[in-house]
């Protein structure tokens, strides 16, 4: 399961990155973990962002969720 929305920052943010995609939820069933499902969902989020002409994609993660943090960083997300 993946949720994706387009959001817009305040007017003082550069116009070329003001609109951005947000992965609101990313959940992989425990039985499907380790099979690349999460990576495919993130690939789809990137595809959706590009299709919308967005130059920025964001995702949130709880600090205590070290496994997800590692995966997101490996995918290219940064703090």
Buried (B, 14 or more C-beta within 10 A) or exposed (E): EBEBEEEEEEEEEEEEEBBBBBBBEBEBEEEEEEEEBBEEBBEEBBEBBEEEEBEBBEBEBEEEEEEBBEBBEEBEBEE
